[in-house]
């Protein structure tokens, strides 16, 4: 039995998945650092060791993400939007019609047909405000782990307006709010609401269909999910491992079923 390998070389994180019979049997994410190709190879070796397979049982890896051109021995290279669309569609049991992906440096809104074909997508990559990278910066300013943002944001009945659309000015806004003695909970809730407004503005409500799936590492933030649901007036679904759906889609791209 061969193992399919999907590698997502993202701007802030590298994700690798192993699939056997279309199911994830091993996965890992690490921060992006220089030498991405070597990091990916090291992760593959680690995965083989942990699940007890030999290299000759692996298919050639399929690579996607910002750093996809850095892996020269890939079996296939696929663009990240196509991999994202395919991965979420398959993992959602063919239900997804709209995918909102919050990456490290951009936000994408992807529309799919009932057959899972990519209809179109919109992307905001001009500013890091509202992306995974910005949440990391906000976490440092607030001295709060990003993993705690969801609970802290939802615990506040109050909120503040984060109006800046530039990450530098948004940072200054947060520092100014803290100087005024405002607690971190309403600030975090304000950050969630600000990103939700940016997503709605990027997509336009007329482009958002039901069966919306939030994707990327930030999808684990329940406070952010709630803010997007309020802004779009629609339910927003999150897959069990939203950070790995792009790598999963890459690995599945060689299947003939789609």
N, C-alpha and C positions, 0 to 999 in steps of 0.2 A: 504494500500500500504506500503510495507516494504522498508526500506532504506538500501542500501549496504554501508559498510564503508571500506575504504582502508587506511591503515596507513603505511607510509614509514619512518622508524626510521633511518635516514641517519647519517653520521659521523659529519656533521656540521649543519644539519637542520632536523626538524621533520615536516612531511607533513601529513595532514589528509584531505580526501575528502569524501563527502556524495554523493551517486548516487541515483537518482530516475528515473526509466525507462531508465537506462543507461546514463543519462545526469547528469553532475555535478550540484548539487543544493547548495552546500556549500563547501568551501575549506579554508584552512589556513596553513601558514607555520610559524614556530618559530625556533629560534636557538636551537641546541642541548645542553642540560645541564644535569647534573646528575639527576637520577630519571626519565628516559625517559618514563617508563610505566605510571607514574603518570601524566606526561606532556600530554601524549596521551589521557589519560582518561579525563583530564581537558579540552582538546580541543574538545573531543566528547560532553561533557556537554555543552560547549560554543556553539557548533554547534546546538545542540538540542534546546537550549534556543533561538537562533537567528532565526531558521526556524520554531519554534513552534511545534516540534514533541516530543513525549514521548519516553522514553527508550525502551518500549516494541515494538515500531515500527521499531527498528533497528535490522538488521541481526547481527550475531556475526562478529566482525571485522576480516578482513584478513590483516595480518601483513607481512611486508617485510623490507629490509634494514639491515644495520650493526647491529642494536640493536634488530632484530626480536625475538631473543630468550628471551628477557627480559619481554615480554608480555605473561603472563601465561594463560590468559583467552581468547586467540584469538580463533576464529572459525577455522582458517587455517593459516598456515605459508608458505610463498612461497619465493624462492630465488629471489634476486633483479634483476638478469639478465633476468629471465623468465618474471617477472612482467614488466620490462622495455620494453622488446620485444613485449609483448602482448599489453601494453598500447599504445605504439607509433603506432603499426600496426592498432589497432582499431581507434585511434584518427586521423590517416592519411587516413581514409576510405580505408584501406587495400592496400595502395600504398607503404609504407616504405619497403625498401630492405636492407638498411644499417642504423644503429643507432649509432651515436657517442654521448656517454654520458660523460659529464664532471662533475664528482662528487666532493665532498669536499676534498677527499683524493686520488682519482684515476681517470683514464680515461679508458673508455671501448669502443670498437668497436664491434658491434653486427651485424651479418649477418642473414637475414631472407629469407625464401623461398617465392614463390608467394602465398602460402597458409598461410603465417605468422608463419611458424614453425621455431624455432631456429636452424640454421645450425651450427654456431660456434661463438665464441667470443674471443677477445684478450683483455687483461687488463694490464695496467701499474699501479701498486700500490707500486712500490719500492721507489718512490720519489714523493713529493708533488709539484714539479715544474710543472707549467702549469695547476694545478687543481684549484678548487674554493678557497681552503684555500690559495694557493699562491697568487691569485689575491687580496685576503683580505690583506695579508701581504704587497704586492706591493702598495696597496692603502694607507696603513698607512705610508709607507716610502715616498710616493709621496704626502702625505697629500691631497688625492683626493678620493672622494667616488667611489667605484667600479661601481656604476650605471652610472657614468660619463665617464667611460673608452671608451665606444663605440663611442660617439661623439668626444671625444678628440683625440682618435687614428685616426679616419677618417679625422679629420681636418688638419692633418699634411701631407705635401708632402714628408717630410724627415722621415728617420727611422734610427734606430741603431741596431746593431747585438747583441742579447742576446744569448751568446753561451753556458752558463753554463747549465748543465742538472741536477744539484743539487740545491735545493731550497736555501740552505745556501749560496752557491757561487753566485747564481743568485741575491740574496739580495745584496751581496757585489758589484756585477757588477752595479746594479742600483744606489747604493750609490756613487760609483766611477764616474758614468756618470753624476750624479747631481753635484758632486764636480767640474767637468770640465765645468760646466755651461750649460749643455745640457738641453733643455726644456723638460717638462714632456710629451708633445704630441708625439714627435718621440720616446721617451722611451716606452710609452704605445703601440704605433704601433709596435715597436720591440718586445714587449711581446706577442702581438697577433700573429705575424709572427713566433716567436719561438714555441709557442704552436701548430700552424698549421703544422710546420715541424715535431714536435713530433708525432702528430696524423697520418700524412702521413707515417712516419717511422714505427709506431706501426702497422698500418693496411697493408701497402704495397698497391700500387695503383691497383694491380691485384685483391685485395680482395674488393675494393670499387666499388659497383655497383651504377647505377643511382638511383634516389629516395633516396637521403641521407637526414637524419633528424638529426639535432643537438639538443641535449636534456640536461636537467639540467638547473639550474639557470643561468649559464654563457651563455646559448643560447640566452638570451635577449640582449647580447652585439653585436650590429650590426657590430662593427669593427672587432670582432673576427670571426663572420660569414663570412665577406668579405675576411679575411685572409685565412680561411680554403678553401673557394671557389677558391681562386687564387692558393693555393698549390695543391688542388686535381683536378683542372681544371674541376669542376663539380658544378652544382647548389646545394646549401645546403638549405633545408627547415627548418623552425622553426614553431612548433605548437603554438597556442595561449597561452597555459599555460605549458611551457616545464618543469617547476619544479614539476608539479603534475602528470606527465604521469606514473611514477612508482607506485604511490599510486592508480591511476586510474586502471592500469593493475592488481594490487592486488585485488581491489574490483571486477573487471570483471572476475577474474580467476575462479569463481564458475559457470559462465555461461556455458551452454552446447553447445553453438554455435561454439566454437573453437575446 
